Protein backbone atom coordinates (compact mmCIF):
# COMPACT_ATOMS: atom_id res chain seq x y z
CA UNK A 1 0.00 0.00 0.00
CA UNK A 2 1.41 3.39 -0.99
CA UNK A 3 2.21 5.65 1.96
CA UNK A 4 0.40 8.99 2.08
CA UNK A 5 3.18 11.61 2.16
CA UNK A 6 3.04 14.45 4.69
CA UNK A 7 4.75 17.55 3.27
CA UNK A 8 5.05 19.04 6.77
CA UNK A 9 6.68 16.01 8.42
CA UNK A 10 10.27 17.19 8.06
CA UNK A 11 9.48 20.68 9.35
CA UNK A 12 7.51 19.32 12.31
CA UNK A 13 10.36 17.03 13.33
CA UNK A 14 13.04 19.66 12.75
CA UNK A 15 11.25 22.08 15.08
CA UNK A 16 10.85 19.41 17.76
CA UNK A 17 14.48 18.37 17.39
CA UNK A 18 15.60 21.97 17.86
CA UNK A 19 13.53 22.16 21.07
CA UNK A 20 15.11 18.93 22.31
CA UNK A 21 18.64 20.24 21.74
CA UNK A 22 17.76 23.52 23.49
CA UNK A 23 16.37 21.60 26.47
CA UNK A 24 19.48 19.40 26.56
CA UNK A 25 21.67 22.52 26.68
CA UNK A 26 19.50 23.99 29.44
CA UNK A 27 19.70 20.76 31.44
CA UNK A 28 23.47 20.83 31.01
CA UNK A 29 23.60 24.41 32.27
CA UNK A 30 21.62 23.35 35.35
CA UNK A 31 24.50 21.09 36.43
CA UNK A 32 26.35 24.24 37.47
CA UNK A 33 23.50 26.69 38.16
CA UNK A 34 24.55 28.48 41.38
CA UNK A 35 20.99 29.27 42.47
CA UNK A 36 20.28 25.60 43.19
CA UNK A 37 23.52 24.88 45.07
CA UNK A 38 25.16 22.25 42.82
CA UNK A 39 28.11 20.09 43.94
CA UNK A 40 31.49 21.80 44.01
CA UNK A 41 32.90 21.87 40.45
CA UNK A 42 35.81 19.47 40.95
CA UNK A 43 37.11 17.32 38.11
CA UNK A 44 35.37 14.25 39.51
CA UNK A 45 32.09 15.94 40.37
CA UNK A 46 31.83 17.41 36.89
CA UNK A 47 32.66 14.05 35.30
CA UNK A 48 30.00 12.30 37.39
CA UNK A 49 27.50 15.09 36.71
CA UNK A 50 27.80 14.64 32.97
CA UNK A 51 27.38 10.89 33.36
CA UNK A 52 24.31 11.59 35.49
CA UNK A 53 22.81 13.86 32.83
CA UNK A 54 23.33 11.32 30.04
CA UNK A 55 21.91 8.54 32.21
CA UNK A 56 18.72 10.53 32.64
CA UNK A 57 18.56 11.09 28.89
CA UNK A 58 19.01 7.36 28.30
CA UNK A 59 16.09 6.60 30.63
CA UNK A 60 13.77 9.18 29.11
CA UNK A 61 14.43 8.07 25.54
CA UNK A 62 12.99 4.66 26.40
CA UNK A 63 10.24 5.98 28.65
CA UNK A 64 8.92 8.49 26.13
CA UNK A 65 9.63 6.77 22.79
CA UNK A 66 8.74 3.18 23.67
CA UNK A 67 6.35 3.07 26.61
CA UNK A 68 2.56 3.55 26.42
CA UNK A 69 -0.24 2.69 28.87
CA UNK A 70 -1.99 0.87 26.02
CA UNK A 71 0.94 -1.54 25.57
CA UNK A 72 3.05 -1.31 28.74
CA UNK A 73 6.04 -3.39 29.75
CA UNK A 74 8.43 -3.35 32.69
CA UNK A 75 11.36 -1.01 32.17
CA UNK A 76 14.34 -0.85 34.51
CA UNK A 77 14.82 2.56 36.06
CA UNK A 78 16.88 3.59 37.84
CA UNK A 79 19.67 1.06 37.25
CA UNK A 80 23.41 0.95 36.67
CA UNK A 81 23.23 3.02 33.46
CA UNK A 82 20.83 5.56 34.94
CA UNK A 83 21.39 6.28 38.62
CA UNK A 84 19.47 8.98 40.47
CA UNK A 85 17.24 9.76 43.50
CA UNK A 86 19.75 8.19 45.97
CA UNK A 87 18.54 4.80 44.74
CA UNK A 88 19.01 1.60 46.74
CA UNK A 89 21.79 -0.70 45.42
CA UNK A 90 19.84 -3.71 46.75
CA UNK A 91 16.87 -2.91 44.49
CA UNK A 92 15.80 -3.86 41.02
CA UNK A 93 13.56 -0.91 40.14
CA UNK A 94 10.89 -1.46 37.50
CA UNK A 95 8.45 0.97 35.90
CA UNK A 96 5.40 0.62 33.66
CA UNK A 97 2.99 3.33 32.45
CA UNK A 98 -0.69 2.82 33.29
CA UNK A 99 -3.82 4.95 33.32
CA UNK A 100 -6.65 5.06 35.78
CA UNK A 101 -9.36 4.27 33.22
CA UNK A 102 -7.89 0.93 32.20
CA UNK A 103 -7.65 -2.47 33.85
CA UNK A 104 -4.25 -4.15 33.94
CA UNK A 105 -3.07 -7.61 34.87
CA UNK A 106 0.39 -8.59 36.05
CA UNK A 107 1.28 -12.24 35.58
CA UNK A 108 4.39 -13.42 37.37
CA UNK A 109 6.34 -16.26 38.83
CA UNK A 110 8.81 -16.32 41.69
CA UNK A 111 11.41 -18.84 42.74
CA UNK A 112 11.17 -20.22 46.28
CA UNK A 113 9.35 -17.45 48.18
CA UNK A 114 9.34 -19.04 51.63
CA UNK A 115 10.95 -15.94 53.12
CA UNK A 116 7.87 -13.90 52.18
CA UNK A 117 6.06 -16.11 54.69
CA UNK A 118 8.78 -15.79 57.30
CA UNK A 119 10.15 -19.29 56.64
CA UNK A 120 13.84 -20.01 56.00
CA UNK A 121 14.80 -22.06 52.96
CA UNK A 122 17.92 -23.93 51.87
CA UNK A 123 17.09 -23.56 48.17
CA UNK A 124 19.77 -22.08 45.94
CA UNK A 125 17.12 -20.21 43.90
CA UNK A 126 15.12 -17.83 46.00
CA UNK A 127 12.71 -15.03 45.17
CA UNK A 128 13.84 -11.49 46.02
CA UNK A 129 13.91 -10.88 49.75
CA UNK A 130 11.01 -8.41 49.57
CA UNK A 131 8.93 -6.92 46.75
CA UNK A 132 6.59 -3.93 46.73
CA UNK A 133 4.30 -2.54 44.01
CA UNK A 134 3.13 1.11 44.15
CA UNK A 135 0.77 3.02 41.83
CA UNK A 136 1.61 6.76 41.58
CA UNK A 137 -0.21 9.71 40.06
CA UNK A 138 2.90 11.38 38.59
CA UNK A 139 6.63 10.72 38.26
CA UNK A 140 8.72 12.65 40.81
CA UNK A 141 10.77 15.44 39.30
CA UNK A 142 9.09 15.83 35.91
CA UNK A 143 7.71 19.27 36.81
CA UNK A 144 11.15 20.73 37.55
CA UNK A 145 9.76 22.54 40.60
CA UNK A 146 9.95 21.66 44.28
CA UNK A 147 6.34 22.85 44.52
CA UNK A 148 5.24 19.37 43.44
CA UNK A 149 6.29 18.15 46.89
CA UNK A 150 3.48 20.13 48.48
CA UNK A 151 0.89 20.96 45.80
CA UNK A 152 -1.04 17.69 46.13
CA UNK A 153 -0.31 16.47 42.59
CA UNK A 154 1.72 13.50 43.82
CA UNK A 155 -0.42 10.70 45.22
CA UNK A 156 0.01 6.97 45.79
CA UNK A 157 -3.27 5.26 44.90
CA UNK A 158 -2.42 1.69 45.85
CA UNK A 159 0.32 -0.48 47.40
CA UNK A 160 0.91 -4.23 47.50
CA UNK A 161 3.88 -5.92 49.22
CA UNK A 162 5.14 -9.48 48.92
CA UNK A 163 4.35 -10.08 52.59
CA UNK A 164 0.66 -9.61 51.72
CA UNK A 165 0.55 -11.30 48.31
CA UNK A 166 -1.28 -14.48 47.44
CA UNK A 167 1.15 -16.75 45.61
CA UNK A 168 0.63 -20.31 44.34
CA UNK A 169 2.83 -23.12 45.62
CA UNK A 170 4.78 -23.10 42.34
CA UNK A 171 5.46 -19.35 42.66
CA UNK A 172 2.83 -18.19 40.15
CA UNK A 173 0.85 -15.04 40.97
CA UNK A 174 -1.47 -12.52 39.37
CA UNK A 175 -2.18 -8.91 40.33
CA UNK A 176 -5.12 -6.88 39.07
CA UNK A 177 -4.92 -3.08 38.75
CA UNK A 178 -8.15 -1.14 38.27
CA UNK A 179 -9.96 1.98 39.50
CA UNK A 180 -11.95 -0.16 41.95
CA UNK A 181 -11.81 -3.75 43.08
CA UNK A 182 -14.31 -5.74 40.94
CA UNK A 183 -17.25 -7.13 42.86
CA UNK A 184 -16.45 -10.58 44.14
CA UNK A 185 -12.73 -10.36 43.29
CA UNK A 186 -10.58 -11.63 46.16
CA UNK A 187 -7.13 -11.83 44.55
CA UNK A 188 -4.13 -9.51 44.63
CA UNK A 189 -5.30 -5.98 43.83
CA UNK A 190 -3.88 -2.45 43.45
CA UNK A 191 -6.24 0.53 43.16
CA UNK A 192 -5.41 3.01 40.39
CA UNK A 193 -7.72 5.74 41.69
CA UNK A 194 -7.55 7.43 45.08
CA UNK A 195 -10.79 8.80 46.47
CA UNK A 196 -10.57 11.07 49.49
CA UNK A 197 -13.73 12.56 51.05
CA UNK A 198 -14.41 16.07 49.83
CA UNK A 199 -11.74 15.93 47.12
CA UNK A 200 -11.83 15.00 43.44
CA UNK A 201 -10.50 11.52 42.66
CA UNK A 202 -6.87 11.26 41.53
CA UNK A 203 -5.77 8.57 39.09
CA UNK A 204 -2.47 6.76 38.76
CA UNK A 205 -0.31 7.02 35.65
CA UNK A 206 2.77 5.11 36.84
CA UNK A 207 3.41 1.71 38.37
CA UNK A 208 6.68 1.30 40.25
CA UNK A 209 8.05 -2.03 41.48
CA UNK A 210 10.95 -2.58 43.85
CA UNK A 211 12.50 -6.05 44.08
CA UNK A 212 14.82 -5.95 47.08
CA UNK A 213 17.67 -8.45 47.27
CA UNK A 214 19.21 -9.59 50.54
CA UNK A 215 21.16 -12.74 49.66
CA UNK A 216 22.90 -11.69 46.45
CA UNK A 217 24.15 -15.25 45.88
CA UNK A 218 20.79 -17.04 45.93
CA UNK A 219 18.04 -14.52 45.19
CA UNK A 220 16.78 -14.10 41.64
CA UNK A 221 14.45 -11.53 40.09
CA UNK A 222 10.79 -12.21 39.31
CA UNK A 223 9.53 -13.26 35.89
CA UNK A 224 6.72 -10.77 35.15
CA UNK A 225 4.72 -9.17 32.39
CA UNK A 226 1.97 -6.55 32.47
CA UNK A 227 -0.97 -6.39 30.06
CA UNK A 228 -3.78 -3.91 29.57
CA UNK A 229 -6.91 -6.03 29.48
CA UNK A 230 -8.73 -5.71 26.18
CA UNK A 231 -5.57 -5.03 24.20
CA UNK A 232 -4.40 -8.62 23.98
CA UNK A 233 -3.56 -9.41 20.35
CA UNK A 234 -3.97 -5.82 19.21
CA UNK A 235 -1.18 -3.61 17.92
CA UNK A 236 -0.22 0.05 18.36
CA UNK A 237 -1.09 2.52 15.58
CA UNK A 238 1.56 3.33 12.99
CA UNK A 239 4.01 6.03 13.98
CA UNK A 240 3.54 9.60 12.73
CA UNK A 241 5.78 12.65 12.62
CA UNK A 242 3.45 14.45 15.02
CA UNK A 243 3.71 11.62 17.55
CA UNK A 244 7.52 11.53 17.44
CA UNK A 245 7.71 15.33 17.58
CA UNK A 246 5.59 15.34 20.74
CA UNK A 247 7.81 12.67 22.29
CA UNK A 248 10.98 14.58 21.45
CA UNK A 249 9.55 17.63 23.20
CA UNK A 250 8.57 15.52 26.22
CA UNK A 251 12.10 14.06 26.47
CA UNK A 252 13.60 17.54 26.52
CA UNK A 253 11.05 18.96 28.92
CA UNK A 254 11.32 16.08 31.40
CA UNK A 255 15.11 15.93 31.18
CA UNK A 256 15.36 19.61 32.01
CA UNK A 257 12.73 19.26 34.73
CA UNK A 258 14.36 16.26 36.41
CA UNK A 259 17.86 17.72 36.47
CA UNK A 260 16.56 20.98 37.96
CA UNK A 261 14.20 19.28 40.44
CA UNK A 262 16.70 16.81 41.89
CA UNK A 263 19.56 19.32 42.04
CA UNK A 264 17.25 21.70 43.90
CA UNK A 265 15.97 18.88 46.10
CA UNK A 266 19.47 18.04 47.26
CA UNK A 267 20.67 21.65 47.39
CA UNK A 268 17.72 23.04 49.36
CA UNK A 269 15.92 20.21 51.17
CA UNK A 270 19.00 18.20 52.19
CA UNK A 271 21.32 21.26 52.16
CA UNK A 272 24.61 19.31 52.14
CA UNK A 273 26.67 22.46 51.58
CA UNK A 274 24.96 24.38 54.41
CA UNK A 275 23.91 27.30 52.23
CA UNK A 276 20.35 27.56 53.53
CA UNK A 277 19.77 30.59 55.80
CA UNK A 278 18.23 28.35 58.47
CA UNK A 279 18.75 24.66 59.16
CA UNK A 280 15.55 22.63 58.68
CA UNK A 281 14.43 19.18 59.91
CA UNK A 282 15.54 17.43 56.71
CA UNK A 283 18.89 19.19 56.38
CA UNK A 284 21.64 16.63 56.74
CA UNK A 285 24.48 16.90 59.24
CA UNK A 286 28.08 16.04 58.52
CA UNK A 287 29.21 12.70 59.92
CA UNK A 288 25.77 12.10 61.40
CA UNK A 289 22.71 10.13 60.33
CA UNK A 290 19.31 11.58 61.18
CA UNK A 291 16.85 9.48 63.14
CA UNK A 292 15.12 7.13 60.68
CA UNK A 293 11.67 8.37 59.75
CA UNK A 294 8.86 7.54 57.36
CA UNK A 295 9.47 9.24 54.05
CA UNK A 296 6.53 10.61 52.13
CA UNK A 297 5.78 12.36 48.88
CA UNK A 298 6.54 15.69 50.54
CA UNK A 299 10.14 14.54 51.15
CA UNK A 300 10.88 13.26 47.67
CA UNK A 301 9.10 9.94 47.93
CA UNK A 302 10.64 6.57 48.65
CA UNK A 303 9.40 3.11 49.43
CA UNK A 304 6.14 3.25 51.35
CA UNK A 305 7.24 0.67 53.95
CA UNK A 306 10.68 2.15 54.65
CA UNK A 307 12.05 4.23 57.46
CA UNK A 308 14.91 6.36 56.11
CA UNK A 309 17.87 7.78 57.96
CA UNK A 310 19.93 10.23 55.91
CA UNK A 311 23.32 11.71 56.60
CA UNK A 312 26.63 12.88 55.22
CA UNK A 313 30.13 11.52 55.48
CA UNK A 314 32.91 14.11 55.35
CA UNK A 315 36.26 12.50 56.09
CA UNK A 316 39.93 13.36 55.86
CA UNK A 317 42.19 10.70 54.31
CA UNK A 318 43.20 9.39 57.74
CA UNK A 319 39.69 9.36 59.27
CA UNK A 320 36.83 6.87 59.42
CA UNK A 321 33.19 7.14 60.44
CA UNK A 322 31.66 4.40 62.59
CA UNK A 323 27.87 4.19 62.41
CA UNK A 324 26.16 2.04 65.04
CA UNK A 325 22.57 0.89 64.38
CA UNK A 326 20.38 -0.43 67.18
CA UNK A 327 17.21 -2.37 66.35
CA UNK A 328 14.43 -2.89 68.87
CA UNK A 329 12.07 -4.57 66.43
CA UNK A 330 13.45 -6.67 63.60
CA UNK A 331 12.83 -5.15 60.17
CA UNK A 332 12.28 -7.18 57.02
CA UNK A 333 15.27 -5.39 55.54
CA UNK A 334 18.20 -3.22 56.65
CA UNK A 335 20.57 -1.52 54.22
CA UNK A 336 23.33 1.05 54.52
CA UNK A 337 24.47 2.76 51.30
CA UNK A 338 26.78 5.51 50.03
CA UNK A 339 25.91 7.97 47.27
CA UNK A 340 27.61 10.88 45.52
CA UNK A 341 26.25 14.43 45.53
CA UNK A 342 24.29 13.85 42.31
CA UNK A 343 22.23 11.20 44.13
CA UNK A 344 23.96 8.34 42.29
CA UNK A 345 24.77 5.23 44.29
CA UNK A 346 28.49 4.52 44.28
CA UNK A 347 29.69 1.54 42.23
CA UNK A 348 28.07 -1.38 44.06
CA UNK A 349 29.04 -4.04 41.52
CA UNK A 350 32.81 -3.66 41.82
CA UNK A 351 33.19 -2.00 45.21
CA UNK A 352 31.79 -2.49 48.73
CA UNK A 353 29.68 0.67 48.80
CA UNK A 354 26.50 -0.92 50.21
CA UNK A 355 25.69 -3.55 52.81
CA UNK A 356 22.39 -5.18 53.73
CA UNK A 357 21.59 -7.22 56.84
CA UNK A 358 22.29 -10.55 55.11
CA UNK A 359 25.74 -9.39 54.01
CA UNK A 360 26.64 -7.64 57.27
CA UNK A 361 28.37 -8.88 60.41
CA UNK A 362 26.20 -8.41 63.50
CA UNK A 363 27.91 -8.01 66.83
CA UNK A 364 27.07 -10.10 69.89
CA UNK A 365 25.04 -7.24 71.37
CA UNK A 366 22.72 -7.34 68.34
CA UNK A 367 23.97 -4.08 66.84
CA UNK A 368 25.27 -3.44 63.34
CA UNK A 369 28.46 -1.37 63.23
CA UNK A 370 29.46 0.05 59.86
CA UNK A 371 32.88 1.51 59.07
CA UNK A 372 32.94 4.21 56.38
CA UNK A 373 36.49 4.83 55.21
CA UNK A 374 38.54 5.71 52.15
CA UNK A 375 40.58 2.49 52.30
CA UNK A 376 40.09 -1.04 53.54
CA UNK A 377 40.34 -1.25 57.35
CA UNK A 378 40.33 -5.08 57.32
CA UNK A 379 37.13 -5.38 59.41
CA UNK A 380 33.54 -6.39 58.54
CA UNK A 381 30.91 -3.92 57.31
CA UNK A 382 33.34 -1.64 55.51
CA UNK A 383 31.69 0.91 53.22
CA UNK A 384 34.11 2.09 50.55
CA UNK A 385 33.87 5.83 49.81
CA UNK A 386 35.76 5.32 46.53
CA UNK A 387 37.93 8.22 47.74
CA UNK A 388 35.06 10.69 47.66
CA UNK A 389 35.94 13.15 50.45
CA UNK A 390 32.24 13.49 51.23
CA UNK A 391 28.84 12.25 50.10
CA UNK A 392 25.48 10.94 51.23
CA UNK A 393 24.81 8.05 53.61
CA UNK A 394 21.40 6.37 53.61
CA UNK A 395 20.09 3.89 56.17
CA UNK A 396 16.96 2.06 55.02
CA UNK A 397 14.87 -0.21 57.25
CA UNK A 398 11.72 -1.92 55.96
CA UNK A 399 8.76 -2.56 58.25
CA UNK A 400 5.49 -3.81 56.69
CA UNK A 401 3.85 -2.02 59.64
CA UNK A 402 5.78 0.90 61.09
CA UNK A 403 6.60 0.33 64.80
CA UNK A 404 5.78 2.98 67.40
CA UNK A 405 8.33 5.73 67.78
CA UNK A 406 9.96 4.25 70.89
CA UNK A 407 10.59 0.95 69.06
CA UNK A 408 12.04 2.37 65.87
CA UNK A 409 15.73 2.00 64.92
CA UNK A 410 18.30 4.40 66.29
CA UNK A 411 21.72 5.24 64.92
CA UNK A 412 24.78 6.96 66.36
CA UNK A 413 27.97 8.03 64.59
CA UNK A 414 31.50 9.01 65.55
CA UNK A 415 34.65 9.91 63.66
CA UNK A 416 37.84 8.07 64.66
CA UNK A 417 41.41 8.07 63.37
CA UNK A 418 41.85 5.35 60.75
CA UNK A 419 44.55 3.59 62.80
CA UNK A 420 42.18 3.43 65.83
CA UNK A 421 39.26 1.72 64.05
CA UNK A 422 39.88 -1.64 65.72
CA UNK A 423 39.94 0.01 69.15
CA UNK A 424 36.51 1.55 68.48
CA UNK A 425 34.89 -1.80 67.67
CA UNK A 426 33.90 -4.59 70.09
CA UNK A 427 36.62 -6.93 71.28
CA UNK A 428 36.77 -10.00 69.08
CA UNK A 429 35.63 -8.24 65.90
CA UNK A 430 36.71 -10.53 63.05
CA UNK A 431 39.47 -9.58 60.63
CA UNK A 432 38.85 -9.58 56.89
CA UNK A 433 41.74 -10.45 54.58
CA UNK A 434 42.40 -9.11 51.10
CA UNK A 435 41.42 -12.51 49.70
CA UNK A 436 38.11 -12.32 51.59
CA UNK A 437 37.45 -8.90 50.09
CA UNK A 438 38.04 -10.18 46.59
CA UNK A 439 35.55 -12.98 47.20
CA UNK A 440 32.98 -10.44 48.40
CA UNK A 441 33.44 -8.29 45.31
CA UNK A 442 33.37 -11.28 42.97
CA UNK A 443 30.02 -12.34 44.44
CA UNK A 444 28.66 -8.82 43.89
CA UNK A 445 29.86 -8.79 40.29
CA UNK A 446 28.08 -12.10 39.60
CA UNK A 447 24.82 -10.90 41.14
CA UNK A 448 24.73 -7.51 39.39
CA UNK A 449 25.54 -9.15 36.04
CA UNK A 450 22.61 -11.53 36.58
CA UNK A 451 20.24 -8.82 37.86
CA UNK A 452 20.82 -6.60 34.83
CA UNK A 453 21.59 -9.12 32.11
CA UNK A 454 20.68 -7.95 28.61
CA UNK A 455 19.43 -11.25 27.17
N, C-alpha and C positions, 0 to 999 in steps of 0.2 A: 504494500500500500504506500503510495507516495505521501511523503511528509508535507504538511501544510507549512510553508515558510513563514517566519515572523520577521518582518523587516526591522522591527525595533529591538530584537533580542540582543544584538551585540551592544547597542547603546545602553540598554537596561543593565546588562551585566557589567559593562565598563563603569557605569556610575556606582554600582554597588561595590565593585572591586576597589574603586577609589576611596569609598567610605571605609572599607575594611582596612586599607593601608593607613588611612588617617587615624583610625581608632587604635591600630597597632602601635603607631608612633606615640599616640597619647598615653597608651598603657605603658610604653617604655619610659616615657618622661615621668610617669608616676613613681617609678622605682626610686627616683631621687628627689621627689617633690618635698621640699622642706616643711610645708604646712602640715604634712601628715606623719612627721617624725620617722623617716625611714632608717634602716640600719646604717651605721657608720660606713662611709664609702671606701672600705679597704679593698684590696685586690680580691680577696676571697669572697667578701660579701657581695661585691659587684658580679663576680663570676657566678655565684649561686643565685643571685637575683635574676640574671639573664636566663639561667636554666629554669628557674621557677616560672618566669614569664612564658617561655616556650612550652613548658609542661602544661600550663593552663590552656594555651592555644591548641595543643595536641588534643586535650580532653574535649574542648568545645567544638573542634572540627567534627569529631564523631557524634557528640551529643546533638548538634544542630543539623548536620548533613545526613545522618543515618537514622536517628531515633525518631519514632512517632508513636503517639498513644494508640493509633490504630493497629500498628504492627510492632509492638515493643519487644525488646530483648534485654538481657542483663548485661550491662556494660560495667567494666571495672573503673571505678574512680572514687577517691584517689588511689593511685598505686605507684609502683617504683618509678614510672616515667612521669607521672604527674603527682607531685606531693604538695599538699597544702592543708590548711586548717589545723595544724598540729595533730595530724592524723596518727592513729595508733598502729605501730608496727606489727602488732599481733592480729590485725584485722585484714580480712579480705572484704573490701567495700564494693558493693554492687548497686547499680542504679537502673531504674527503668521508668520511662514516662508513662503516666496514666492520665485519665480524666475522670471527673466525678460522675459523669453521666453514663459511663460504661460499666460493664461487669467483666472482671478479669479472673483468670484461674492460674495459679501457680501449681505445677506438677513437679515433684521432686523426689529424690531418694538420698538417704544418708547411709553411711557405713554404720557400724555398731554405735548406737546412740545411748548406751546404758547410762553414761554420765549425765544425760539430760534428766534422768530419773533418780540421780543421786547414787548410782550403783557403779562400783569399780569394774573394770573389764581388763582382761589380759590380751585382748585382740590386738593385732598389729595394724589394723585398719579401723580407725575410730572416726566418728563424725567430729566436726569442730566442737571445741569445748562448750561454746555457747553461741546462739544465733538469735538475732532480733530483727524484725521487720517493722518499718515505720513508714506511714503515709504522710507526706508533707504538702502544704498548700503551695509553697514556692521554694526555690533553691536559695540557700543563704548566699548573699553577696552579689546577686545579679543586679540589684538596684544601684550599687555603687555608693549608697548612702547608709550611714549608721542609723538613720531614722527607722529603717526596717526592723531594728531590734525592738522598737517600742510602738510602732504604728498599728500593730494588730494584724498585719498582712501575713505574718508567719504563724502557721497553726499546724499542729500534728492532729490528724483526724482519727488515726487508729494505730495500735501497736500490738504485736504478737511476738512473744519470746519462745525459745525452744523449750523452756521449762514448763510452758503451758500448752504446747502443741500436742495434737493427737497424731501419732505416728504408728504405722503398721509394724508388725514384728520384723518384716523384711526391710524396714527403713523407708518405705514409700509413704508419701504424704501429699495432701492437696490443701491449698489455701484459696478461699474465695475472697475477692475484693469487690465491694459494691457500695452504693450509697447507704443502703440499709440491709440488715440481715434478712434474707428471704424467710418467709413464714415456714416454720417447720424445719429449717436448716440448723443442724447441730454441730457441723464440722468447724474446722479452723476458719476464722473470719477476721477481716480487717475492714473497718468502715472507711469509706472515701469521702464522707461528708461529716462535718462537725456541726452540730446543732446546739447552740447555747440559748437558754431562755432570754427573750427580749432582743436577740441579735439575729441578723440575717445568716443563713447557713453559709459555711465556707467549704469549698471542695478541694480535694487533693489533686495535685498535678504530678507529683513525684513519689516514687517508691524507693526507699533506701533500705539496703540489707547490710548487716554487719555479721560476718562469720568470724568468730574470735577463736584463735588457736592458742592452746596452752601447751600441749605436748607436740612440739614441732616435728618430732620423729614419727609419730603414729597417727596424727590427725590429718584428715583429708577433707577437701572442700566438698560441698553438696553438688549433686547433679540436679540442675533446675532449668525449667523454661517457663515463660509467662506468655499467656495468650489472651487476647481480647475476645470474649465469647461473641459469636456471630460472625467473626472474621476468618474463621478456619477455612482454608482452601481458597480464600480470596487473595487478590494481589493489589499492591498500591497503584495509584494512577501514574501515568507516564510523567516524567520530569519535564518541567517547563522553565524557561528563563526567569519568569517572575518568581517561581518558587525558590530557585537557587539564589536569586538576587536578595530575596527576603532573608534567606539563611545566612548569606554572607554578612548582611547588616547585623543580624542577631549575634553572629560570632564576634564581630568587632565591638558591638555594644556590651555584650556580657563579659568579654575579655577586659575591656576598660573598666567596667563596673566591678568585677571581682578583684582586680589588682588594687583599685582604689579602696574598696571596702575593707579587704583584709589588711592592707597596710595601715589604714586608719584604725581598724579594730585593735591591732597590736599596739600601734603608736599611742592611742588615746585610752582605750579601755584597760589594757595590760600595763601600759606606760613603762616599758623596760628601761628607757633612757631617762626617766624621772624629769620629764619636761612639762608635765601637767602642773598648773598652778597650785593644785591641792590634791593630796593623795586620797584616792577613793578605795572602796572595799574590794575592788577587783584588781587594783594595781599590785603588781608583783614586787616582792622584796628580794634583794640580792642575797644569795646563799640561804634562802628560806623557802619553805613550801607552805602555802596557805592551808588552813584547815579544810579538808575535803568537804565539798558541798554539792548539792544537786544543781547541775547546770540546766538552764532553760533556754528558750528561744531568745530571751532578752540578754543572754550572755554569750551569744554566738552559736548556741545549739549544743549538740553532743548527744551521745547515747542516752535514751530516756531512763535507763536503769543504772546509770553510773553516778558515783560521787567522784568529783574531780578535785584534786589538789594541785594548784599551779605554783610554780616558782621559777627562780633564776639561779643558775650557777655563774659565778664570776671569780675565777681562780687564777692565781699566779702559777708559773710553771712548777714551783715546788710546793704547791698546796693541793689539798684534797678536801672534798665535802662528804661528810658521812651523814646520811639520812636514815633515821630510825623510825620504822612504821610499827605501830601497835594496833592490833586488831582485837576488839572485844567480841564482835560477832564475825563468823567466817563468811567472807564474800564468795560468790561464785568465781570471781576473777580478781586478780590483783596484778597491775602492771606499772612499771616505772620506765619512763622513756625520756630521751633527750632530743631536742629539736633546735634548728638554727633560727635566726631572727626573721626569716621569711615564713616560718611555720612549717618548714619541711623537716620530717623526721630525718635524723642522721642515718647514714648507711647501715641498715640493720641486717643486710645479707652477708656482708664481709667484715663487719665490726660488731663488737658487743656494746651496742648503744641502747639496747632495751632488754628488760628482764621481766618475765611474768612469774607467777607463784610456782609454776611447775618446773621452771628453770632455776629458780633461786634457792640458795641455802637459807634455811631457817634456823635461828639459834635456839638453844635449849629453853630459853625463856619465852619462846613463841614469837619473838619479834623478827622482822626482816631488817637487816642493816645493809644499806647500799653504799658503795664507795664510788664517788664521781671523781675521776682524776684524768690527767692528760696522758699518763702512761700506766702500764700494767703494774699494779701493786702486789700481784701474786696472791690475792685473797679472793674468796667468792664474791659474787654480786658486784663485780666491777662494771661501771658504766663508762665507756670510752668517749671522751669529749671530741675525739678526732682533732685535738689541738685547737679547737675553738676556745678562745679565752673566756667567752661567756655565751649563754644561750638559755633556752627554756628547759625546764624540768616539768614533767607531768606525771602525777600519780593518779591512776584510775582504779577504782574498786567498784565491782558490779554486785548490786543487791537487787534481786527480783522485787523485793519489798524493802524500801528504805528503813533502816533501824531508827529508833528514837535518837535524838541528838546525843544523849549521854552514852550511847552504845556505838557511835560511829567511829571510824578509824581516826587516829591521831598521828601526827608526824612531827619529829623534831630534827633539827639540822645543826651541825657545827663544822667549822673549818679547822683542819689540823695540818701540821707540816707533813709533807709526803713521807718523810722517814719515820714519822710517829704513827702511821696508820695502824700498824699491828697493835700498838699500845692502846689505841682507842677502841679496839674490838674486844669481844669477850675472850677470856683465856681458852685456849683450845680451838680457836678458829682455824679451819683447815687451810693448808697452803695449796695453791694452784700452780702447776708447772707450765712452762712454755708449751710442752707437748699437749697438756690438757687444754690449753687455750686453743690450740690449732684444731683439736677435736671438736670443741664447742663451735668454732667458726665454720668448720666443714659441715657440721650438722645443720647450721643455719643456711648455708649456701644450698644444700640439698633441698631443704624445705621451701625456700623462696623460689627456687627454680621450678619446683613442682606446683606451688601455689599460683605462679604467674606464667605457666607454660603456654606457648603460643600455638599448640597443635592439639 
